[in-house]
């Protein structure tokens, strides 16, 4: 939006839709082993990354300003940020490949959504984004949502997991390590997007200006890493993996594009709403279609997620924040 204020309502809608779209990716990963010809998560991830790379490369080449984005002012930051995000996504793909064979979808997706807490703290420290009481309570609710989901045990029915190895219990220490690793790997993408979203060149944020280049680097690194993995471990591309990969790619491209469109708005709104909306979507699908139990902890996850969305959306806020002429949804001048 060329540095102009973005309406709060639009930010809320884009952030929530982003989380919902990205949750489709996790559902496709989990559906793979449930097909008649089982598909590992990495076989789906490599298709997602390849489609994303081709899509954004075509977009970059099609735009008249493409060369200016690659070599123009601020482009160095975009190159660095996109590369960091890509390497982080390769690590995330490796952790996903291991985790989806042993852990239900909900705690995995809650862990990748928890990254928004790091982004909010980052934005508060570096960019002085203000936090009212509603947003603070939203963080608390979101944290409780993630904790409840992570504590929820694996399904008792072996048919809902990927392999025989998944029937073996995952120890608490290993579970914690997997979740922390997922959070840290995903942080590379969200922190770099927030950083670019807060830096301006010529009246535009670097995220707006260099979005296609950033995405090409992210998906390019991910494509290279996952392709090497599939070659080493002999994982073929099948019609089933192609179908799941294309569906996941639509969710991934849509979700990350929506996130990029509103990333300049306050992190406490954008990343909280996107993360929690993704948790809600993935959790509901897990219970309705993937055989997870709707137990007490699952209900607590849903209730806390809903509270986080309401509090973080700005529906409830202080009069001071609403009347502030330097509204948080504006991109601060650097």
ZAMIBA-597441 format. One record per residue (C-alpha): x negated, y negated, z negated; chain. Coordinates in nm, 2 decimals. Layout:
REC|X|Y|Z|chain
REC|X|Y|Z|A
...
This chain:
REC|X|Y|Z|chain
REC|0.00|0.00|0.00|A
REC|-0.29|-0.23|0.06|A
REC|-0.35|-0.32|-0.30|A
REC|0.01|-0.44|-0.36|A
REC|0.22|-0.34|-0.66|A
REC|0.39|-0.01|-0.62|A
REC|0.73|0.02|-0.77|A
REC|0.75|0.23|-1.08|A
REC|1.03|0.44|-0.94|A
REC|0.83|0.53|-0.63|A
REC|0.53|0.62|-0.84|A
REC|0.75|0.85|-1.05|A
REC|0.90|1.02|-0.75|A
REC|0.57|1.07|-0.57|A
REC|0.40|1.21|-0.88|A
REC|0.67|1.46|-0.95|A
REC|0.70|1.57|-0.59|A
REC|0.32|1.61|-0.59|A
REC|0.33|1.85|-0.88|A
REC|0.62|2.05|-0.74|A
REC|0.44|2.09|-0.40|A
REC|0.11|2.20|-0.55|A
REC|0.29|2.46|-0.77|A
REC|0.39|2.63|-0.45|A
REC|0.02|2.72|-0.40|A
REC|0.00|2.91|-0.73|A
REC|0.32|3.10|-0.65|A
REC|0.18|3.21|-0.31|A
REC|-0.14|3.33|-0.49|A
REC|0.07|3.54|-0.73|A
REC|0.30|3.68|-0.46|A
REC|0.01|3.83|-0.27|A
REC|-0.04|4.14|-0.48|A
REC|0.34|4.20|-0.50|A
REC|0.36|4.25|-0.12|A
REC|0.38|4.59|0.04|A
REC|0.03|4.53|0.16|A
REC|-0.14|4.37|-0.14|A
REC|-0.33|4.04|-0.08|A
REC|-0.59|3.90|-0.31|A
REC|-0.58|3.53|-0.41|A
REC|-0.90|3.46|-0.23|A
REC|-0.75|3.58|0.10|A
REC|-0.47|3.32|0.06|A
REC|-0.71|3.04|-0.06|A
REC|-0.93|3.07|0.25|A
REC|-0.63|3.02|0.47|A
REC|-0.51|2.72|0.27|A
REC|-0.86|2.56|0.29|A
REC|-0.90|2.62|0.66|A
REC|-0.56|2.48|0.75|A
REC|-0.62|2.18|0.53|A
REC|-0.96|2.12|0.69|A
REC|-0.82|2.13|1.04|A
REC|-0.53|1.91|0.95|A
REC|-0.73|1.63|0.79|A
REC|-1.01|1.65|1.05|A
REC|-0.75|1.60|1.33|A
REC|-0.60|1.31|1.13|A
REC|-0.95|1.15|1.08|A
REC|-1.04|1.18|1.45|A
REC|-0.70|1.05|1.56|A
REC|-0.72|0.73|1.37|A
REC|-0.88|0.44|1.55|A
REC|-1.06|0.33|1.23|A
REC|-1.20|0.68|1.17|A
REC|-1.56|0.58|1.25|A
REC|-1.53|0.28|1.02|A
REC|-1.41|0.50|0.74|A
REC|-1.71|0.74|0.79|A
REC|-1.98|0.47|0.80|A
REC|-1.81|0.15|0.68|A
REC|-1.81|-0.03|0.34|A
REC|-1.75|0.20|0.05|A
REC|-1.79|0.51|0.27|A
REC|-2.09|0.64|0.06|A
REC|-1.86|0.66|-0.24|A
REC|-1.61|0.86|-0.04|A
REC|-1.87|1.10|0.08|A
REC|-2.00|1.16|-0.28|A
REC|-1.65|1.19|-0.43|A
REC|-1.53|1.43|-0.16|A
REC|-1.83|1.65|-0.19|A
REC|-1.79|1.67|-0.57|A
REC|-1.42|1.75|-0.53|A
REC|-1.50|2.02|-0.28|A
REC|-1.77|2.19|-0.50|A
REC|-1.52|2.18|-0.79|A
REC|-1.25|2.34|-0.58|A
REC|-1.49|2.63|-0.48|A
REC|-1.54|2.70|-0.85|A
REC|-1.17|2.68|-0.91|A
REC|-1.11|2.92|-0.63|A
REC|-1.35|3.17|-0.78|A
REC|-1.18|3.14|-1.13|A
REC|-0.84|3.17|-0.97|A
REC|-0.95|3.49|-0.79|A
REC|-1.05|3.65|-1.12|A
REC|-0.77|3.51|-1.33|A
REC|-0.47|3.59|-1.11|A
REC|-0.57|3.96|-1.14|A
REC|-0.54|3.95|-1.52|A
REC|-0.33|3.66|-1.64|A
REC|0.03|3.55|-1.57|A
REC|0.09|3.25|-1.35|A
REC|0.22|3.01|-1.61|A
REC|-0.09|2.98|-1.84|A
REC|-0.32|2.95|-1.53|A
REC|-0.11|2.67|-1.38|A
REC|-0.08|2.50|-1.72|A
REC|-0.46|2.50|-1.75|A
REC|-0.52|2.34|-1.41|A
REC|-0.26|2.08|-1.49|A
REC|-0.43|2.00|-1.82|A
REC|-0.69|1.81|-1.62|A
REC|-0.47|1.51|-1.63|A
REC|-0.56|1.45|-2.00|A
REC|-0.93|1.40|-1.89|A
REC|-0.82|1.17|-1.62|A
REC|-0.61|0.96|-1.86|A
REC|-0.90|0.93|-2.10|A
REC|-1.13|0.84|-1.82|A
REC|-0.90|0.57|-1.69|A
REC|-0.84|0.43|-2.04|A
REC|-1.22|0.40|-2.11|A
REC|-1.34|0.28|-1.77|A
REC|-1.04|0.08|-1.63|A
REC|-0.88|-0.03|-1.96|A
REC|-0.54|0.11|-1.86|A
REC|-0.30|0.03|-2.14|A
REC|-0.12|0.30|-2.33|A
REC|0.22|0.23|-2.49|A
REC|0.38|0.45|-2.75|A
REC|0.59|0.64|-2.49|A
REC|0.29|0.74|-2.29|A
REC|0.10|0.85|-2.60|A
REC|0.39|1.07|-2.70|A
REC|0.41|1.20|-2.34|A
REC|0.05|1.32|-2.38|A
REC|0.13|1.49|-2.71|A
REC|0.43|1.66|-2.55|A
REC|0.23|1.77|-2.25|A
REC|-0.05|1.90|-2.47|A
REC|0.21|2.10|-2.67|A
REC|0.36|2.23|-2.34|A
REC|0.02|2.36|-2.23|A
REC|-0.06|2.51|-2.56|A
REC|0.27|2.70|-2.58|A
REC|0.22|2.83|-2.23|A
REC|-0.14|2.94|-2.29|A
REC|-0.03|3.13|-2.61|A
REC|0.24|3.31|-2.42|A
REC|0.12|3.67|-2.38|A
REC|0.09|3.86|-2.05|A
REC|0.40|4.04|-1.92|A
REC|0.45|4.39|-2.05|A
REC|0.56|4.53|-1.71|A
REC|0.25|4.63|-1.51|A
REC|0.44|4.58|-1.19|A
REC|0.42|4.20|-1.24|A
REC|0.04|4.19|-1.23|A
REC|-0.21|4.23|-0.95|A
REC|-0.40|4.55|-1.03|A
REC|-0.47|4.82|-1.28|A
REC|-0.74|4.60|-1.43|A
REC|-0.47|4.35|-1.52|A
REC|-0.31|4.59|-1.76|A
REC|-0.62|4.57|-1.98|A
REC|-0.57|4.29|-2.24|A
REC|-0.77|3.97|-2.19|A
REC|-0.95|3.88|-2.51|A
REC|-0.89|3.55|-2.67|A
REC|-1.24|3.42|-2.61|A
REC|-1.23|3.52|-2.24|A
REC|-0.89|3.37|-2.20|A
REC|-1.01|3.04|-2.35|A
REC|-1.32|3.04|-2.13|A
REC|-1.11|3.10|-1.82|A
REC|-0.87|2.82|-1.90|A
REC|-1.15|2.57|-1.99|A
REC|-1.34|2.66|-1.67|A
REC|-1.02|2.60|-1.47|A
REC|-0.97|2.26|-1.63|A
REC|-1.33|2.15|-1.57|A
REC|-1.34|2.26|-1.21|A
REC|-1.02|2.09|-1.13|A
REC|-1.14|1.77|-1.30|A
REC|-1.38|1.71|-1.01|A
REC|-1.09|1.65|-0.78|A
REC|-0.87|1.44|-1.00|A
REC|-1.14|1.23|-1.15|A
REC|-1.29|1.15|-0.81|A
REC|-0.95|1.06|-0.67|A
REC|-0.88|0.83|-0.96|A
REC|-1.22|0.66|-0.92|A
REC|-1.16|0.60|-0.55|A
REC|-0.81|0.48|-0.62|A
REC|-0.94|0.21|-0.85|A
REC|-1.21|0.07|-0.62|A
REC|-1.11|-0.18|-0.35|A
REC|-1.26|-0.28|-0.02|A
REC|-1.08|-0.53|0.21|A
REC|-0.76|-0.53|0.01|A
REC|-0.73|-0.15|0.01|A
REC|-0.84|0.11|-0.24|A
REC|-1.12|0.35|-0.12|A
REC|-0.87|0.63|-0.16|A
REC|-0.63|0.47|0.09|A
REC|-0.91|0.36|0.32|A
REC|-1.10|0.69|0.32|A
REC|-0.83|0.95|0.24|A
REC|-0.89|1.16|0.55|A
REC|-1.26|1.17|0.51|A
REC|-1.23|1.26|0.15|A
REC|-0.98|1.54|0.23|A
REC|-1.21|1.67|0.51|A
REC|-1.50|1.70|0.27|A
REC|-1.28|1.86|0.00|A
REC|-1.12|2.12|0.23|A
REC|-1.45|2.17|0.43|A
REC|-1.65|2.27|0.12|A
REC|-1.37|2.49|0.00|A
REC|-1.34|2.66|0.35|A
REC|-1.71|2.73|0.36|A
REC|-1.72|2.87|0.00|A
REC|-1.41|3.09|0.03|A
REC|-1.51|3.22|0.38|A
REC|-1.85|3.33|0.25|A
REC|-1.68|3.51|-0.04|A
REC|-1.44|3.69|0.19|A
REC|-1.72|3.80|0.41|A
REC|-1.94|3.93|0.13|A
REC|-1.65|4.13|-0.03|A
REC|-1.50|4.24|0.30|A
REC|-1.16|4.07|0.25|A
REC|-0.99|4.06|0.59|A
REC|-0.73|3.81|0.72|A
REC|-0.40|3.99|0.76|A
REC|-0.06|3.88|0.88|A
REC|0.06|3.88|0.52|A
REC|-0.23|3.67|0.40|A
REC|-0.18|3.44|0.70|A
REC|0.19|3.39|0.61|A
REC|0.12|3.32|0.24|A
REC|-0.17|3.10|0.33|A
REC|0.03|2.88|0.57|A
REC|0.31|2.84|0.30|A
REC|0.05|2.75|0.04|A
REC|-0.12|2.52|0.28|A
REC|0.20|2.32|0.33|A
REC|0.23|2.29|-0.05|A
REC|-0.14|2.19|-0.09|A
REC|-0.15|1.93|0.19|A
REC|0.18|1.78|0.08|A
REC|0.10|1.77|-0.29|A
REC|-0.25|1.63|-0.26|A
REC|-0.14|1.37|0.00|A
REC|0.14|1.26|-0.23|A
REC|-0.10|1.24|-0.52|A
REC|-0.34|1.03|-0.31|A
REC|-0.06|0.79|-0.22|A
REC|0.00|0.69|-0.58|A
REC|-0.33|0.76|-0.75|A
REC|-0.40|0.39|-0.80|A
REC|-0.11|0.37|-1.04|A
REC|-0.17|0.43|-1.41|A
REC|-0.32|0.78|-1.48|A
REC|-0.09|0.82|-1.78|A
REC|0.21|0.81|-1.55|A
REC|0.08|0.98|-1.23|A
REC|-0.12|1.27|-1.36|A
REC|0.11|1.34|-1.65|A
REC|0.42|1.36|-1.43|A
REC|0.25|1.55|-1.16|A
REC|0.09|1.80|-1.39|A
REC|0.40|1.87|-1.60|A
REC|0.63|1.89|-1.29|A
REC|0.39|2.15|-1.16|A
REC|0.41|2.34|-1.48|A
REC|0.79|2.33|-1.48|A
REC|0.82|2.45|-1.12|A
REC|0.56|2.73|-1.16|A
REC|0.71|2.85|-1.49|A
REC|1.07|2.86|-1.36|A
REC|0.97|3.05|-1.05|A
REC|0.76|3.29|-1.27|A
REC|1.06|3.38|-1.48|A
REC|1.32|3.39|-1.21|A
REC|1.13|3.58|-0.95|A
REC|0.79|3.71|-1.08|A
REC|0.91|3.90|-1.39|A
REC|0.76|3.68|-1.67|A
REC|0.96|3.68|-2.00|A
REC|1.17|3.38|-2.09|A
REC|1.07|3.41|-2.46|A
REC|1.05|3.15|-2.73|A
REC|0.72|3.02|-2.62|A
REC|0.84|2.99|-2.26|A
REC|1.15|2.79|-2.38|A
REC|0.91|2.56|-2.59|A
REC|0.70|2.51|-2.27|A
REC|1.01|2.40|-2.08|A
REC|1.14|2.16|-2.35|A
REC|0.80|2.00|-2.41|A
REC|0.74|1.96|-2.03|A
REC|1.08|1.79|-2.00|A
REC|0.99|1.56|-2.29|A
REC|0.66|1.47|-2.13|A
REC|0.83|1.38|-1.80|A
REC|1.09|1.16|-1.96|A
REC|0.83|0.98|-2.18|A
REC|0.57|0.95|-1.91|A
REC|0.80|0.83|-1.64|A
REC|0.85|0.48|-1.79|A
REC|1.22|0.53|-1.84|A
REC|1.15|0.47|-2.21|A
REC|0.91|0.18|-2.26|A
REC|0.84|-0.13|-2.45|A
REC|0.97|-0.47|-2.35|A
REC|0.62|-0.61|-2.35|A
REC|0.50|-0.36|-2.09|A
REC|0.80|-0.42|-1.87|A
REC|0.76|-0.80|-1.87|A
REC|0.38|-0.79|-1.83|A
REC|0.30|-0.98|-1.50|A
REC|-0.01|-0.77|-1.46|A
REC|0.19|-0.46|-1.43|A
REC|0.00|-0.13|-1.48|A
REC|0.11|-0.01|-1.14|A
REC|-0.11|-0.27|-0.97|A
REC|-0.46|-0.18|-0.86|A
REC|-0.69|-0.39|-1.08|A
REC|-0.93|-0.61|-0.90|A
REC|-1.28|-0.50|-0.94|A
